[in-house]
Amino acid sequence: MNNPRVAIVTGGSRGIGREVVARLAAEGHRVVVSYAGNHLAAEEAVADVVRAGGQAVAIAGDVADEKAMAAVFDLADSVYGGVDVVVHAAGRMTLSPLVELDLAELDSLYRTNVRGAFVVARLAALRVRTGGAIITFSTSVIALRRPGYSAYAAGKAAVETLTQILAQEMRGRDITVNAVAPGPTATELFLDGKDEQTIAALTAQPPLERLGTPGDIAGAVAFLAGPSGRWVNGQVVRVNGGIV
C-alpha cells in the first residue's frame, strides 16, 4: 500500500486555504497547516480534519521569513516523513488607486505576496518529493484590470511568472508547478466591507451568475495536487465561472 501523501498549505487557517486543507485531508493527504497569527482558527482547522478521520498539524510562521518557512517543512519531515504537495494560499490584499497608494503599504503587501511566494516556492523546489505538486495562488483580476487593484494584481502577475518559470526549472524532477487564479469568491474576507449593490454586481459577472465558493477553488487545487492533474504543468488555471 502506498504511503499517504503529505501536503503543506500556507494560509490554511481561514477562507480558501482552510477549505483546501479540508479537501486535501478528505482525499487522504496528511496536512501541515501554516498560518500567520490566528492560532485559534488554525487549531480549529486541524480539529475539523481530525474529527473527519484525517491527520493534520498546525504551525505559525511568516511566509516571507525563510527560517520560519523552513521550520514548516521541517515539521512535515519530522511528523509525516516528507512533503509531496505545497499549496501556497497565503496572501494579503490592498486596494487603492495608484495615485493614493501608500508606498509603505505597498512594501508590506509585496513582502507577503511576492517575497512570500518566492520563499515558499524556493523551499518547495528544494524539498518536494518526486511525483509531487507545487501550487501557487494568483487572481483573475489580472485580466480584468480593475481600477484600484494595481498593487495587488501586479504582485500576483509576478507570482504567475514565477510559477511558469519554476515549472520549466523543475525539468526531470516529475514535479508539477501550477497557479490557481480565483475570481470573486464568497469568503468572509472578500465580503467584508462590500455593500449589497457591489456584491450583486460581482455576482452577475460570470456567465454562471454566482460568486465562487471556497469549495470551488479547493476542488481545482485538489485536481492539480492529485493523480488526474499530472499532465497539467506550468499553467494558470482561472477558476472564476467564465469571467473574461
MOCOR-V979070 format. One record per backbone hydrogen bond with DSSP energy under -0.5 kcal/mol. NH is the residue of the N-H (numbers start at 1). CO is the residue of the C=O. If there is no record, write none. Layout:
NH;CO + NH;CO
This chain:
7;30 + 8;85 + 9;32 + 10;87 + 11;34 + 12;9 + 12;34 + 14;11 + 17;14 + 18;14 + 19;15 + 20;16 + 21;17 + 22;18 + 23;19 + 24;20 + 25;21 + 26;22 + 27;23 + 28;25 + 29;24 + 30;5 + 31;55 + 32;7 + 33;31 + 33;57 + 34;9 + 34;32 + 35;59 + 39;37 + 42;38 + 43;39 + 44;40 + 45;41 + 46;42 + 47;43 + 48;44 + 49;45 + 50;46 + 51;47 + 52;48 + 53;50 + 54;49 + 57;31 + 59;33 + 61;35 + 65;62 + 66;64 + 69;65 + 70;66 + 71;67 + 72;68 + 73;69 + 74;70 + 75;71 + 76;72 + 77;73 + 78;74 + 79;75 + 80;76 + 81;76 + 81;77 + 82;76 + 83;127 + 84;6 + 85;6 + 86;133 + 87;8 + 88;86 + 88;135 + 89;10 + 89;87 + 96;148 + 100;97 + 101;97 + 101;98 + 103;101 + 106;102 + 107;103 + 108;104 + 109;105 + 110;106 + 111;107 + 112;108 + 113;109 + 114;110 + 115;110 + 116;111 + 118;114 + 119;115 + 120;116 + 121;117 + 122;118 + 123;119 + 124;120 + 125;121 + 126;122 + 127;123 + 128;124 + 129;83 + 131;173 + 131;174 + 132;129 + 133;84 + 134;176 + 135;86 + 136;178 + 137;88 + 138;180 + 140;182 + 142;139 + 143;140 + 144;140 + 145;141 + 146;141 + 149;146 + 152;94 + 153;149 + 154;150 + 155;151 + 156;152 + 157;153 + 158;154 + 159;155 + 160;156 + 161;157 + 162;158 + 163;159 + 164;160 + 165;161 + 166;162 + 167;163 + 168;164 + 169;165 + 170;166 + 171;168 + 173;170 + 176;132 + 178;134 + 179;235 + 180;136 + 181;237 + 182;138 + 182;180 + 183;239 + 186;212 + 187;185 + 191;187 + 192;188 + 194;191 + 199;195 + 200;196 + 201;197 + 202;198 + 203;199 + 204;200 + 205;201 + 205;202 + 206;202 + 208;241 + 209;206 + 212;184 + 216;213 + 217;213 + 218;214 + 219;215 + 220;216 + 221;217 + 222;218 + 223;219 + 224;220 + 225;221 + 226;222 + 226;223 + 229;223 + 229;226 + 230;227 + 232;229 + 233;231 + 234;177 + 237;179 + 237;235 + 238;236 + 239;181 + 239;237 + 240;238 + 243;240
